[in-house]
Structure formats: structure tokens, C-alpha cells
């Protein structure tokens, strides 16, 4: 049996290198096979444990994603990745850095 969920990316910058790496590190903590698919762009599912494959599907703000996992910790994996995306990758949406 597999677990999956759909989420919308609210993060203002979409998925560039830093959030893609955070997502891949989160996915790598689980033994399940985990994929991510950009439903808005019509991408095929890619390995969520690889930052480069995540970047290859061009995730932008407001894109709808499907996160799917299969394995012994599939539900926990899907929930953890969905939480990460919902948290804007640990940044407040209005976080404007002063330099």
C-alpha cells in the first residue's frame, strides 16, 4: 500500500537549491521510496531524495504537488514532507532579511 498527498507551494521563491536540498534531506531520513510530482507543470514523478531531480521539475509558487511514498514508513514520510512545504521550508512568509 502507498501513501500520498497533494500540497500547494506557498513559498514565495518556489523551490530553488536551498529548499530542494531541505526537502531531499527530509525524504532521505525515511526508508520508503518517495516521489514528488508537479501536477501544475505536468511533470512525471521524480525521486524526492535527490535535490537535482527536484529542481528538474521547476516548482514555482502556487504549483500543486503530489508527494507519494511506498514502504514501511510511507505515511510518516508523506506527512513530514507536507509539513516542511507548509512551513515554507522554515521561513516566515514575510521574512525580509536586512543586510
C-alpha atoms as one frame of an Amber mdcrd trajectory, in Angstrom:
protein
   0.000   0.000   0.000   1.237   3.524  -0.727   0.578   6.889   0.876   0.211
  10.179  -0.958  -0.998  13.723  -0.518  -1.267  16.884  -2.579   0.049  20.258
  -1.444   0.273  23.744  -2.920   3.592  25.569  -2.673   3.070  28.920  -0.957
   6.785  29.679  -0.609   7.421  32.958  -2.424  10.569  31.736  -4.204   9.325
  28.321  -5.310  11.854  25.529  -4.911  15.381  26.702  -5.571  18.545  24.978
  -4.300  18.126  25.521  -0.537  14.528  24.308  -0.161  15.124  21.472  -2.648
  18.058  20.319  -0.505  15.940  20.540   2.669  13.194  18.514   1.017  15.682
  15.866  -0.174  17.290  15.631   3.292  13.871  15.203   4.876  12.992  12.468
   2.371  16.355  10.729   2.871  15.549  10.242   6.567  12.922   7.647   5.574
  13.417   4.154   4.177  10.393   4.384   1.858  10.675   5.166  -1.834   9.425
   8.757  -2.130   8.468  10.678  -5.256   7.308  14.196  -5.935   5.309  15.261
  -8.978   4.484  18.784 -10.145   0.826  18.479 -11.151   0.654  22.103 -12.309
   3.543  21.671 -14.753   2.548  18.131 -15.733   5.843  16.562 -14.676   6.451
  12.872 -14.177   7.134  11.725 -10.593  10.798  12.163  -9.615  12.938  10.883
  -6.758  12.319  13.156  -3.753  15.664  12.158  -2.220  17.641  13.970  -4.946
  17.846  17.786  -4.950  18.747  17.807  -8.648  15.706  15.800  -9.705  13.501
  18.001  -7.517  14.912  21.091  -9.237  14.343  19.479 -12.647  10.543  19.705
 -12.327  10.550  23.510 -11.993   8.447  24.008  -8.867   7.122  27.576  -8.582
   4.910  29.370  -6.087   1.277  28.154  -6.248   2.193  24.906  -8.028   0.263
  21.827  -6.880   2.477  18.873  -5.971   1.772  15.225  -5.287   4.022  13.569
  -2.720   3.882   9.772  -2.761   5.714   7.154  -0.721   5.810   3.371  -0.592
   7.447   1.432   2.211   7.279   0.742   5.907   7.348   4.434   6.937   5.382
   5.805   3.964   2.725   7.720   5.916   5.282   9.398   8.180   7.391  10.345
   5.151   4.492  11.955   3.281   3.392  13.856   6.395   6.918  15.126   7.153
   7.430  16.452   3.624   3.969  18.039   3.532   4.732  19.774   6.865   8.053
  21.064   5.512   6.367  22.541   2.433   3.531  24.018   4.539   6.113  25.677
   6.824   7.647  27.493   3.819  10.816  25.498   4.455  11.248  27.019   7.896
  10.986  30.650   6.822   8.255  33.111   7.696   6.473  34.258   4.531   7.157
  37.924   5.312  10.771  37.284   6.315  12.664  40.109   4.646  16.303  39.961
   5.620  18.089  43.190   6.444  21.691  43.393   5.292
